[in-house]
Amino acid sequence: MKINRPLSPHLTIYKPQLTSTFSIFHRISGAFLATMVLFSILFLKIGDLSLTFYHFYQYFFFFTFYLNWFIISLVNFTLLALCYHMSNGVRHLLWDLGFFLELSKVYTSGILMLFCAAFLALLNIIRQHWSNGQIPY
């Protein structure tokens, strides 16, 4: 006997909720940050292995001189992802401690988390701009 009903819920059935959207973006930002860490380690390792290699210096000069806007944009986007991931992580830690578990407080803490992440990212971008665009190590 065949029953004409879906076997599992599908994305087209449900309306996106704020909490599910935050959860999805938390996972995406975590994957992005992990990818950036891996690329940073790989780039540093390649630079460490080829310090006397002429083409590496040529590539490095081209990348830093002509694509400076790309590097700054990537650092700012990574900073925004880090601030979002950190703010949402603090929100999850507060949930683990039993705070903000009512539905209205869940939505309020989500909006507050977004503002906190945007504020932290904006402060860091302003600080970076005031330090003459140099990325502190």
N, CA, C and O atoms as a MOPAC input file, in Angstrom:
PM7 MOZYME 1SCF
protein

 N      0.83300 1    -1.16800 1     0.00000 1
 C      0.00000 1     0.00000 1     0.00000 1
 C      0.89100 1     1.24800 1     0.00000 1
 O      1.74400 1     1.41400 1     0.87200 1
 N      0.68100 1     2.11200 1    -0.97900 1
 C      1.48900 1     3.32100 1    -1.12600 1
 C      0.74000 1     4.50900 1    -0.54300 1
 O     -0.43000 1     4.74000 1    -0.84500 1
 N      1.44500 1     5.25600 1     0.29900 1
 C      0.86100 1     6.44400 1     0.91600 1
 C      1.47000 1     7.66700 1     0.24400 1
 O      2.69200 1     7.77900 1     0.14900 1
 N      0.63500 1     8.57400 1    -0.21700 1
 C      1.11300 1     9.77600 1    -0.90300 1
 C      1.38400 1    10.90000 1     0.09000 1
 O      0.61400 1    11.85400 1     0.20000 1
 N      2.46100 1    10.76900 1     0.78800 1
 C      2.89800 1    11.82900 1     1.68100 1
 C      4.42200 1    11.85000 1     1.68400 1
 O      5.06500 1    10.83300 1     1.42700 1
 N      4.98200 1    12.99100 1     1.97100 1
 C      6.45200 1    13.05400 1     1.97000 1
 C      7.03300 1    12.20200 1     3.09500 1
 O      6.45100 1    12.08800 1     4.17400 1
 N      8.18600 1    11.61100 1     2.82000 1
 C      8.83300 1    10.77100 1     3.81400 1
 C      9.53700 1    11.60200 1     4.88200 1
 O      9.61700 1    11.19300 1     6.04100 1
 N     10.03500 1    12.74400 1     4.49800 1
 C     10.70700 1    13.61000 1     5.46500 1
 C     10.39200 1    15.05600 1     5.12100 1
 O     10.06300 1    15.37100 1     3.97700 1
 N     10.49300 1    15.93800 1     6.11600 1
 C     10.21600 1    17.34900 1     5.82800 1
 C     11.21500 1    17.91300 1     4.82000 1
 O     12.38100 1    17.51700 1     4.80100 1
 N     10.76800 1    18.79900 1     4.02100 1
 C     11.60700 1    19.40800 1     3.00600 1
 C     11.71400 1    20.90300 1     3.27200 1
 O     10.85600 1    21.48900 1     3.93300 1
 N     12.75500 1    21.50300 1     2.76200 1
 C     12.98500 1    22.92300 1     3.01500 1
 C     11.89100 1    23.82400 1     2.45400 1
 O     11.68200 1    24.93400 1     2.94400 1
 N     11.19000 1    23.34300 1     1.42000 1
 C     10.14200 1    24.18800 1     0.83000 1
 C      8.88300 1    24.21200 1     1.67400 1
 O      8.02700 1    25.07400 1     1.47200 1
 N      8.74800 1    23.29500 1     2.61000 1
 C      7.55300 1    23.24600 1     3.44600 1
 C      7.61900 1    24.28300 1     4.55600 1
 O      6.62100 1    24.94000 1     4.85600 1
 N      8.78000 1    24.43200 1     5.16300 1
 C      8.90700 1    25.27300 1     6.34000 1
 C      9.30300 1    26.70100 1     5.97800 1
 O     10.07700 1    26.94100 1     5.05200 1
 N      8.74700 1    27.63500 1     6.73900 1
 C      9.15300 1    29.03700 1     6.61900 1
 C     10.43800 1    29.20600 1     7.43400 1
 O     10.50800 1    28.73700 1     8.57000 1
 N     11.45300 1    29.86500 1     6.87400 1
 C     12.69800 1    30.02700 1     7.63100 1
 C     12.46500 1    30.83100 1     8.91100 1
 O     11.84000 1    31.89100 1     8.89700 1
 N     12.98300 1    30.30000 1    10.01000 1
 C     12.85000 1    30.96700 1    11.29700 1
 C     14.17000 1    31.63900 1    11.63800 1
 O     15.21700 1    31.30000 1    11.08600 1
 N     14.10400 1    32.58400 1    12.54400 1
 C     15.30000 1    33.31600 1    12.94100 1
 C     16.32700 1    32.37800 1    13.57800 1
 O     17.51900 1    32.47100 1    13.28700 1
 N     15.87000 1    31.48800 1    14.43600 1
 C     16.80100 1    30.59800 1    15.13600 1
 C     17.46800 1    29.61100 1    14.17800 1
 O     18.66000 1    29.33300 1    14.30700 1
 N     16.70900 1    29.08200 1    13.22200 1
 C     17.32700 1    28.14900 1    12.27000 1
 C     18.29300 1    28.86600 1    11.33700 1
 O     19.31400 1    28.30300 1    10.94400 1
 N     17.97500 1    30.10600 1    10.98200 1
 C     18.87700 1    30.88100 1    10.13600 1
 C     20.18000 1    31.18500 1    10.86400 1
 O     21.26000 1    31.08200 1    10.28100 1
 N     20.08100 1    31.56400 1    12.15000 1
 C     21.28800 1    31.80700 1    12.93600 1
 C     22.12400 1    30.54500 1    13.08100 1
 O     23.35300 1    30.59900 1    13.03000 1
 N     21.45700 1    29.40700 1    13.26200 1
 C     22.17800 1    28.14400 1    13.39800 1
 C     22.92600 1    27.78900 1    12.11900 1
 O     24.07300 1    27.34600 1    12.16600 1
 N     22.27400 1    27.98500 1    10.98100 1
 C     22.91600 1    27.68400 1     9.69800 1
 C     24.11200 1    28.60800 1     9.47300 1
 O     25.17300 1    28.15600 1     9.04200 1
 N     23.94300 1    29.90000 1     9.76300 1
 C     25.05700 1    30.83900 1     9.57600 1
 C     26.17200 1    30.61400 1    10.58500 1
 O     27.33300 1    30.91000 1    10.29800 1
 N     25.83600 1    30.09100 1    11.76800 1
 C     26.87300 1    29.75600 1    12.73800 1
 C     27.74900 1    28.62300 1    12.19800 1
 O     28.97200 1    28.65600 1    12.33600 1
 N     27.12500 1    27.63700 1    11.59100 1
 C     27.89200 1    26.53100 1    10.99500 1
 C     28.70700 1    27.00100 1     9.78300 1
 O     29.84900 1    26.58200 1     9.59700 1
 N     28.11400 1    27.86700 1     8.97000 1
 C     28.83000 1    28.37600 1     7.80000 1
 C     30.02500 1    29.22400 1     8.23600 1
 O     31.10800 1    29.11000 1     7.66100 1
 N     29.83500 1    30.07200 1     9.24600 1
 C     30.95000 1    30.90800 1     9.70500 1
 C     32.04900 1    30.06200 1    10.33100 1
 O     33.22800 1    30.37900 1    10.18000 1
 N     31.68700 1    28.99100 1    11.03000 1
 C     32.69500 1    28.09000 1    11.59000 1
 C     33.49000 1    27.38600 1    10.50900 1
 O     34.70700 1    27.24100 1    10.62000 1
 N     32.80200 1    26.94500 1     9.45900 1
 C     33.50600 1    26.29100 1     8.34900 1
 C     34.40000 1    27.28300 1     7.62000 1
 O     35.51100 1    26.93900 1     7.21700 1
 N     33.92000 1    28.51800 1     7.44700 1
 C     34.72900 1    29.54700 1     6.78900 1
 C     35.97300 1    29.87000 1     7.60200 1
 O     37.06300 1    30.00000 1     7.04500 1
 N     35.81600 1    30.00100 1     8.92500 1
 C     36.97200 1    30.30400 1     9.78300 1
 C     37.98300 1    29.15900 1     9.77100 1
 O     39.19000 1    29.39600 1     9.75700 1
 N     37.49700 1    27.92600 1     9.77700 1
 C     38.40800 1    26.78000 1     9.70600 1
 C     39.15500 1    26.76000 1     8.37700 1
 O     40.34200 1    26.43700 1     8.33200 1
 N     38.45700 1    27.10700 1     7.29400 1
 C     39.09900 1    27.16200 1     5.98400 1
 C     40.15600 1    28.25700 1     5.93900 1
 O     41.23400 1    28.06200 1     5.37800 1
 N     39.84900 1    29.40500 1     6.52800 1
 C     40.82600 1    30.49700 1     6.54100 1
 C     42.06000 1    30.12700 1     7.36800 1
 O     43.17800 1    30.48800 1     7.00200 1
 N     41.86700 1    29.41800 1     8.46600 1
 C     43.00900 1    28.97800 1     9.27100 1
 C     43.87000 1    28.00700 1     8.47000 1
 O     45.09800 1    28.09900 1     8.49200 1
 N     43.22900 1    27.07800 1     7.76400 1
 C     43.99500 1    26.12100 1     6.95800 1
 C     44.75400 1    26.81200 1     5.83300 1
 O     45.91100 1    26.48400 1     5.57100 1
 N     44.10500 1    27.77500 1     5.16300 1
 C     44.79600 1    28.49900 1     4.09700 1
 C     45.94300 1    29.33900 1     4.64700 1
 O     46.98700 1    29.45900 1     4.00500 1
 N     45.76000 1    29.91800 1     5.82400 1
 C     46.83800 1    30.70300 1     6.43700 1
 C     48.03000 1    29.81900 1     6.76200 1
 O     49.17600 1    30.18300 1     6.49800 1
 N     47.75400 1    28.66000 1     7.33400 1
 C     48.84100 1    27.72800 1     7.65700 1
 C     49.52900 1    27.25500 1     6.38300 1
 O     50.75600 1    27.17300 1     6.33500 1
 N     48.74900 1    26.94300 1     5.35400 1
 C     49.32900 1    26.48900 1     4.09000 1
 C     50.17200 1    27.59200 1     3.45900 1
 O     51.26500 1    27.32300 1     2.96200 1
 N     49.67800 1    28.82900 1     3.47100 1
 C     50.41700 1    29.93300 1     2.87900 1
 C     51.72000 1    30.18000 1     3.63300 1
 O     52.76300 1    30.41000 1     3.02000 1
 N     51.66100 1    30.13400 1     4.95700 1
 C     52.87500 1    30.32700 1     5.74500 1
 C     53.85800 1    29.18200 1     5.53300 1
 O     55.06900 1    29.40300 1     5.51300 1
 N     53.35800 1    27.97800 1     5.37800 1
 C     54.24300 1    26.83000 1     5.16200 1
 C     54.90400 1    26.91200 1     3.78100 1
 O     56.08600 1    26.59600 1     3.64000 1
 N     54.15700 1    27.32900 1     2.78000 1
 C     54.75200 1    27.47400 1     1.44900 1
 C     55.82000 1    28.57300 1     1.48000 1
 O     56.88500 1    28.42300 1     0.88100 1
 N     55.53300 1    29.66900 1     2.17500 1
 C     56.52400 1    30.73600 1     2.29400 1
 C     57.74600 1    30.29500 1     3.06900 1
 O     58.85700 1    30.74200 1     2.78100 1
 N     57.56000 1    29.42900 1     4.04400 1
 C     58.67700 1    28.93000 1     4.83100 1
 C     59.55300 1    27.98100 1     4.01400 1
 O     60.77200 1    27.95200 1     4.18200 1
 N     58.93100 1    27.21400 1     3.14000 1
 C     59.68500 1    26.24300 1     2.35800 1
 C     60.43900 1    26.88600 1     1.20300 1
 O     61.45500 1    26.35200 1     0.75800 1
 N     59.95900 1    28.02200 1     0.71100 1
 C     60.55100 1    28.57600 1    -0.50100 1
 C     61.04700 1    30.00100 1    -0.29400 1
 O     60.72000 1    30.89100 1    -1.07900 1
 N     61.81900 1    30.22000 1     0.73400 1
 C     62.30600 1    31.58000 1     0.99800 1
 C     63.29900 1    32.06700 1    -0.05000 1
 O     63.43900 1    33.27400 1    -0.24400 1
 N     63.97900 1    31.17400 1    -0.71600 1
 C     64.93300 1    31.58900 1    -1.74300 1
 C     64.35700 1    31.44900 1    -3.14800 1
 O     65.07700 1    31.61400 1    -4.13200 1
 N     63.09300 1    31.15400 1    -3.24500 1
 C     62.47400 1    30.93800 1    -4.54600 1
 C     62.01700 1    32.27100 1    -5.12300 1
 O     61.24100 1    32.99000 1    -4.49300 1
 N     62.49000 1    32.59600 1    -6.30400 1
 C     62.24600 1    33.90100 1    -6.91400 1
 C     60.76500 1    34.11600 1    -7.22300 1
 O     60.23700 1    35.20300 1    -6.99000 1
 N     60.09600 1    33.09500 1    -7.74200 1
 C     58.70100 1    33.25200 1    -8.15400 1
 C     57.77500 1    33.44700 1    -6.95200 1
 O     56.72900 1    34.08700 1    -7.06900 1
 N     58.15200 1    32.90700 1    -5.82200 1
 C     57.33000 1    33.14000 1    -4.63000 1
 C     57.32500 1    34.62300 1    -4.26600 1
 O     56.27600 1    35.18000 1    -3.94000 1
 N     58.48900 1    35.26000 1    -4.31900 1
 C     58.56400 1    36.68900 1    -4.01300 1
 C     57.83200 1    37.51400 1    -5.05900 1
 O     57.20100 1    38.52100 1    -4.73900 1
 N     57.92000 1    37.08700 1    -6.30000 1
 C     57.21300 1    37.78200 1    -7.36000 1
 C     55.69600 1    37.68200 1    -7.14800 1
 O     54.97600 1    38.67000 1    -7.29500 1
 N     55.22400 1    36.49200 1    -6.80500 1
 C     53.80300 1    36.28000 1    -6.52100 1
 C     53.38000 1    37.07600 1    -5.28700 1
 O     52.31100 1    37.68700 1    -5.28600 1
 N     54.19100 1    37.07700 1    -4.25400 1
 C     53.88100 1    37.79300 1    -3.02000 1
 C     53.79600 1    39.29700 1    -3.27600 1
 O     52.90500 1    39.96400 1    -2.75200 1
 N     54.70600 1    39.82800 1    -4.07000 1
 C     54.67800 1    41.24800 1    -4.40900 1
 C     53.41800 1    41.58900 1    -5.18400 1
 O     52.75600 1    42.58400 1    -4.88900 1
 N     53.07900 1    40.76900 1    -6.17800 1
 C     51.87500 1    41.01500 1    -6.96300 1
 C     50.64000 1    40.97000 1    -6.07700 1
 O     49.75600 1    41.81800 1    -6.19400 1
 N     50.57800 1    39.98600 1    -5.19400 1
 C     49.39400 1    39.80400 1    -4.35300 1
 C     49.23000 1    40.94200 1    -3.35700 1
 O     48.10900 1    41.38100 1    -3.10200 1
 N     50.32900 1    41.42400 1    -2.79200 1
 C     50.21200 1    42.48800 1    -1.79100 1
 C     50.13500 1    43.87700 1    -2.41500 1
 O     49.53900 1    44.77900 1    -1.82600 1
 N     50.72800 1    44.06800 1    -3.59900 1
 C     50.73600 1    45.39500 1    -4.18600 1
 C     49.48200 1    45.65900 1    -5.01400 1
 O     48.86300 1    46.71500 1    -4.87700 1
 N     49.10100 1    44.71100 1    -5.87200 1
 C     47.97700 1    44.92700 1    -6.77100 1
 C     46.64400 1    44.47200 1    -6.19000 1
 O     45.59600 1    44.99400 1    -6.57000 1
 N     46.67000 1    43.52100 1    -5.28800 1
 C     45.42100 1    43.00200 1    -4.73700 1
 C     45.27600 1    43.34700 1    -3.25800 1
 O     44.74300 1    42.55500 1    -2.48100 1
 N     45.74600 1    44.51900 1    -2.87600 1
 C     45.65500 1    44.94400 1    -1.48900 1
 C     44.20400 1    45.06000 1    -1.04000 1
 O     43.88600 1    44.72400 1     0.10100 1
 N     43.32600 1    45.52500 1    -1.90800 1
 C     41.90900 1    45.64400 1    -1.58800 1
 C     41.31000 1    44.27800 1    -1.29600 1
 O     40.44000 1    44.15400 1    -0.43400 1
 N     41.76800 1    43.25200 1    -2.00600 1
 C     41.24300 1    41.89900 1    -1.79600 1
 C     41.67000 1    41.36100 1    -0.42800 1
 O     40.87700 1    40.73300 1     0.27300 1
 N     42.92100 1    41.60900 1    -0.05700 1
 C     43.41800 1    41.13500 1     1.23300 1
 C     42.67200 1    41.82500 1     2.37000 1
 O     42.27100 1    41.17300 1     3.33400 1
 N     42.48100 1    43.14700 1     2.26200 1
 C     41.77600 1    43.89000 1     3.31300 1
 C     40.31600 1    43.43200 1     3.39400 1
 O     39.78000 1    43.27600 1     4.49000 1
 N     39.67900 1    43.21800 1     2.25600 1
 C     38.29400 1    42.74100 1     2.25400 1
 C     38.19100 1    41.35600 1     2.87200 1
 O     37.25400 1    41.07800 1     3.62000 1
 N     39.13800 1    40.49300 1     2.56600 1
 C     39.12900 1    39.14200 1     3.13200 1
 C     39.35700 1    39.17100 1     4.64000 1
 O     38.72700 1    38.41300 1     5.37700 1
 N     40.24700 1    40.03400 1     5.09600 1
 C     40.48300 1    40.17100 1     6.54200 1
 C     39.23500 1    40.71600 1     7.22700 1
 O     38.86200 1    40.23600 1     8.29700 1
 N     38.58400 1    41.71100 1     6.62800 1
 C     37.37300 1    42.27300 1     7.23300 1
 C     36.22400 1    41.27200 1     7.25000 1
 O     35.47400 1    41.20500 1     8.22300 1
 N     36.08300 1    40.49700 1     6.18200 1
 C     35.03200 1    39.48000 1     6.14100 1
 C     35.30700 1    38.37400 1     7.15100 1
 O     34.38300 1    37.87600 1     7.79500 1
 N     36.57500 1    37.98700 1     7.29300 1
 C     36.94500 1    36.99500 1     8.29200 1
 C     36.69700 1    37.54000 1     9.69200 1
 O     36.26800 1    36.80500 1    10.58100 1
 N     36.96300 1    38.81000 1     9.88800 1
 C     36.71300 1    39.44500 1    11.17800 1
 C     35.22000 1    39.46300 1    11.49300 1
 O     34.82700 1    39.22400 1    12.63600 1
 N     34.38800 1    39.74200 1    10.49800 1
 C     32.94600 1    39.72300 1    10.70200 1
 C     32.46400 1    38.30700 1    11.04200 1
 O     31.62900 1    38.12700 1    11.92800 1
 N     32.99100 1    37.31200 1    10.33800 1
 C     32.61500 1    35.92000 1    10.62300 1
 C     33.06100 1    35.51400 1    12.02100 1
 O     32.34300 1    34.80200 1    12.72300 1
 N     34.24400 1    35.96300 1    12.42500 1
 C     34.74300 1    35.64600 1    13.76100 1
 C     33.87900 1    36.29400 1    14.84200 1
 O     33.54900 1    35.65200 1    15.83800 1
 N     33.51400 1    37.55500 1    14.65200 1
 C     32.67300 1    38.24100 1    15.63900 1
 C     31.28800 1    37.59800 1    15.72200 1
 O     30.74000 1    37.44500 1    16.81300 1
 N     30.72200 1    37.22400 1    14.57700 1
 C     29.41800 1    36.55600 1    14.57900 1
 C     29.51100 1    35.19900 1    15.27700 1
 O     28.67100 1    34.86700 1    16.11300 1
 N     30.52300 1    34.42900 1    14.93600 1
 C     30.67600 1    33.09000 1    15.50500 1
 C     30.91700 1    33.17800 1    17.01700 1
 O     30.37800 1    32.37800 1    17.78200 1
 N     31.72000 1    34.14500 1    17.43800 1
 C     32.00300 1    34.31400 1    18.86300 1
 C     30.74900 1    34.77500 1    19.61000 1
 O     30.45700 1    34.25600 1    20.68700 1
 N     30.01300 1    35.72700 1    19.06700 1
 C     28.80200 1    36.22100 1    19.72700 1
 C     27.73600 1    35.13500 1    19.81800 1
 O     27.06900 1    34.99700 1    20.84400 1
 N     27.57900 1    34.37500 1    18.75600 1
 C     26.60000 1    33.29300 1    18.77700 1
 C     27.05600 1    32.17100 1    19.71500 1
 O     26.22400 1    31.50100 1    20.32500 1
 N     28.35800 1    31.96500 1    19.83200 1
 C     28.86700 1    30.97700 1    20.77500 1
 C     28.60100 1    31.37200 1    22.21600 1
 O     28.26700 1    30.52100 1    23.04000 1
 N     28.74500 1    32.65500 1    22.53000 1
 C     28.42600 1    33.14300 1    23.87500 1
 C     26.93300 1    32.96700 1    24.14000 1
 O     26.53200 1    32.60800 1    25.24700 1
 N     26.12300 1    33.21800 1    23.13300 1
 C     24.67500 1    33.02600 1    23.26900 1
 C     24.34700 1    31.56500 1    23.56100 1
 O     23.49100 1    31.27100 1    24.39400 1
 N     25.03000 1    30.65500 1    22.87500 1
 C     24.81500 1    29.22300 1    23.13100 1
 C     25.29400 1    28.83600 1    24.52400 1
 O     24.66600 1    28.00500 1    25.18100 1
 N     26.38900 1    29.41900 1    24.98400 1
 C     26.85300 1    29.13900 1    26.34400 1
 C     25.84300 1    29.62700 1    27.38500 1
 O     25.62300 1    28.96500 1    28.39900 1
 N     25.23600 1    30.77500 1    27.13400 1
 C     24.20200 1    31.26500 1    28.04300 1
 C     22.98600 1    30.34100 1    28.03400 1
 O     22.35500 1    30.14000 1    29.07200 1
 N     22.65400 1    29.78300 1    26.88000 1
 C     21.57100 1    28.80100 1    26.82200 1
 C     21.92400 1    27.55700 1    27.63500 1
 O     21.07400 1    26.99800 1    28.32800 1
 N     23.18000 1    27.12900 1    27.54500 1
 C     23.59900 1    25.95500 1    28.31700 1
 C     23.50800 1    26.20400 1    29.81500 1
 O     23.29500 1    25.27000 1    30.58800 1
 N     23.66800 1    27.45100 1    30.22600 1
 C     23.55000 1    27.79300 1    31.64300 1
 C     22.09700 1    28.01000 1    32.07100 1
 O     21.82200 1    28.21700 1    33.25200 1
 N     21.17700 1    27.96300 1    31.12300 1
 C     19.75400 1    28.07700 1    31.44500 1
 C     19.17400 1    29.45600 1    31.29300 1
 O     18.04800 1    29.69700 1    31.72800 1
 N     19.90200 1    30.36700 1    30.69300 1
 C     19.39800 1    31.72900 1    30.49900 1
 C     18.77600 1    31.87000 1    29.11600 1
 O     19.16700 1    31.17500 1    28.17800 1
 N     17.81200 1    32.76700 1    28.99600 1
 C     17.18700 1    33.15700 1    27.71500 1
 C     16.55500 1    31.98700 1    26.96800 1
 O     16.66500 1    31.91500 1    25.74500 1
 N     15.90500 1    31.08200 1    27.66400 1
 C     15.31600 1    29.91500 1    27.01100 1
 C     13.85000 1    30.11300 1    26.62400 1
 O     13.29900 1    29.29200 1    25.89000 1
 N     13.20600 1    31.17800 1    27.09900 1
 C     11.84100 1    31.45000 1    26.67400 1
 C     11.87000 1    31.94700 1    25.22800 1
 O     12.85000 1    32.55000 1    24.79100 1
 N     10.79900 1    31.69200 1    24.49800 1
 C     10.79000 1    31.98900 1    23.06500 1
 C     11.01800 1    33.46500 1    22.77300 1
 O     11.75000 1    33.79700 1    21.84100 1
 N     10.41400 1    34.35100 1    23.54000 1
 C     10.59900 1    35.78200 1    23.28000 1
 C     12.04300 1    36.20200 1    23.56400 1
 O     12.59700 1    37.04400 1    22.85800 1
 N     12.64800 1    35.61800 1    24.59400 1
 C     14.03200 1    35.95400 1    24.92200 1
 C     15.01200 1    35.32900 1    23.93600 1
 O     16.11200 1    35.84600 1    23.74000 1
 N     14.62100 1    34.22600 1    23.31800 1
 C     15.47400 1    33.62600 1    22.28300 1
 C     15.60100 1    34.57500 1    21.10000 1
 O     16.69800 1    34.78700 1    20.58200 1
 N     14.47900 1    35.14400 1    20.67500 1
 C     14.51800 1    36.08300 1    19.55100 1
 C     15.22300 1    37.39100 1    19.93400 1
 O     15.96700 1    37.95600 1    19.13300 1
 N     14.98600 1    37.86400 1    21.15600 1
 C     15.64300 1    39.08500 1    21.61200 1
 C     17.15000 1    38.89000 1    21.70100 1
 O     17.91600 1    39.76200 1    21.29100 1
 N     17.57900 1    37.74500 1    22.23900 1
 C     19.02100 1    37.49400 1    22.32900 1
 C     19.63800 1    37.30600 1    20.94000 1
 O     20.81300 1    37.61600 1    20.74400 1
 N     18.86600 1    36.80600 1    19.98300 1
 C     19.37100 1    36.67400 1    18.61500 1
 C     19.62100 1    38.02100 1    17.96500 1
 O     20.65600 1    38.23200 1    17.33300 1
 N     18.66700 1    38.93400 1    18.12200 1
 C     18.84200 1    40.28000 1    17.57600 1
 C     19.98400 1    40.99900 1    18.28800 1
 O     20.78700 1    41.68100 1    17.65200 1
 N     20.05400 1    40.84500 1    19.60700 1
 C     21.13500 1    41.44900 1    20.37800 1
 C     22.49000 1    40.88600 1    19.95700 1
 O     23.47900 1    41.61700 1    19.89700 1
 N     22.53300 1    39.59400 1    19.66600 1
 C     23.77200 1    38.95700 1    19.20900 1
 C     24.20500 1    39.52600 1    17.85900 1
 O     25.39500 1    39.75200 1    17.63900 1
 N     23.26300 1    39.75800 1    16.96300 1
 C     23.61000 1    40.34000 1    15.66100 1
 C     24.18400 1    41.74100 1    15.82100 1
 O     25.18800 1    42.07500 1    15.19100 1
 N     23.56000 1    42.55900 1    16.65400 1
 C     24.07100 1    43.90700 1    16.88200 1
 C     25.44100 1    43.87600 1    17.54900 1
 O     26.31400 1    44.68000 1    17.22200 1
 N     25.62600 1    42.95300 1    18.47800 1
 C     26.91400 1    42.83300 1    19.15700 1
 C     28.00800 1    42.42600 1    18.17000 1
 O     29.10900 1    42.97500 1    18.20600 1
 N     27.71100 1    41.47000 1    17.29100 1
 C     28.69700 1    41.02800 1    16.30000 1
 C     29.03100 1    42.15100 1    15.32800 1
 O     30.19800 1    42.36100 1    14.99900 1
 N     28.01100 1    42.87800 1    14.86400 1
 C     28.25100 1    43.98900 1    13.93700 1
 C     29.05100 1    45.10200 1    14.61700 1
 O     29.93400 1    45.69600 1    13.99800 1
 N     28.74500 1    45.38600 1    15.89100 1
 C     29.45400 1    46.42300 1    16.63100 1
 C     30.92000 1    46.03700 1    16.83600 1
 O     31.81100 1    46.86700 1    16.65300 1
 N     31.17200 1    44.78700 1    17.21400 1
 C     32.55500 1    44.33000 1    17.40200 1
 C     33.34300 1    44.38600 1    16.09900 1
 O     34.49400 1    44.82400 1    16.08000 1
 N     32.72000 1    43.94200 1    15.01000 1
 C     33.40200 1    43.97000 1    13.71600 1
 C     33.67200 1    45.40300 1    13.28000 1
 O     34.75100 1    45.70400 1    12.76800 1
 N     32.70600 1    46.28400 1    13.47600 1
 C     32.89000 1    47.68200 1    13.09600 1
 C     33.98600 1    48.34500 1    13.92000 1
 O     34.78900 1    49.10600 1    13.38200 1
 N     34.02800 1    48.06600 1    15.21200 1
 C     35.09300 1    48.61300 1    16.04600 1
 C     36.47300 1    48.13700 1    15.59100 1
 O     37.42400 1    48.91900 1    15.56000 1
 N     36.57800 1    46.87600 1    15.24500 1
 C     37.86300 1    46.35300 1    14.79500 1
 C     38.26300 1    46.89900 1    13.43200 1
 O     39.44500 1    47.12300 1    13.17300 1
 N     37.27600 1    47.11500 1    12.55600 1
 C     37.58800 1    47.69000 1    11.24900 1
 C     38.04000 1    49.14400 1    11.41200 1
 O     38.97600 1    49.58100 1    10.74300 1
 N     37.37600 1    49.89700 1    12.30100 1
 C     37.79700 1    51.27600 1    12.56300 1
 C     39.19600 1    51.29400 1    13.17300 1
 O     40.02800 1    52.11700 1    12.79300 1
 N     39.45800 1    50.38900 1    14.11800 1
 C     40.78400 1    50.31200 1    14.72200 1
 C     41.84500 1    49.97800 1    13.67400 1
 O     42.94800 1    50.52300 1    13.70100 1
 N     41.50200 1    49.08300 1    12.75500 1
 C     42.43400 1    48.72900 1    11.69000 1
 C     42.66700 1    49.92100 1    10.76300 1
 O     43.79200 1    50.14700 1    10.31600 1
 N     41.61700 1    50.67900 1    10.47400 1
 C     41.76100 1    51.84600 1     9.60200 1
 C     42.61600 1    52.92200 1    10.27100 1
 O     43.42800 1    53.56500 1     9.60500 1
 N     42.44800 1    53.12300 1    11.56400 1
 C     43.22800 1    54.13700 1    12.28300 1
 C     44.67500 1    53.72900 1    12.45600 1
 O     45.52400 1    54.58100 1    12.71700 1
 N     44.97600 1    52.46100 1    12.31900 1
 C     46.38000 1    52.03700 1    12.39600 1
 C     47.01000 1    52.02700 1    11.00200 1
 O     47.92900 1    51.25000 1    10.74300 1
 N     46.52100 1    52.88400 1    10.10800 1
 C     47.02400 1    53.06500 1     8.73800 1
 C     46.88100 1    51.81700 1     7.89100 1
 O     47.70700 1    51.56100 1     7.01400 1
 N     45.84200 1    51.04100 1     8.14400 1
 C     45.56300 1    49.88400 1     7.31500 1
 C     46.48700 1    48.71000 1     7.52700 1
 O     46.41700 1    47.72400 1     6.79300 1
 N     47.34800 1    48.79900 1     8.51600 1
 C     48.26300 1    47.69300 1     8.77400 1
 C     47.52900 1    46.64500 1     9.60600 1
 O     46.79400 1    46.98200 1    10.53500 1
 N     47.72800 1    45.40500 1     9.27400 1
 C     47.11600 1    44.31700 1    10.00300 1
 C     48.07000 1    43.93700 1    11.14300 1
 O     49.20000 1    43.51700 1    10.89300 1
 N     47.61500 1    44.08500 1    12.39400 1
 C     48.51300 1    43.77700 1    13.52300 1
 C     48.77800 1    42.28300 1    13.61200 1
 O     47.89700 1    41.46900 1    13.33500 1
 N     49.96900 1    41.93500 1    13.99200 1
 C     50.31300 1    40.51900 1    14.12100 1
 C     50.34600 1    40.11800 1    15.56000 1
 O     50.61900 1    38.95900 1    15.87200 1

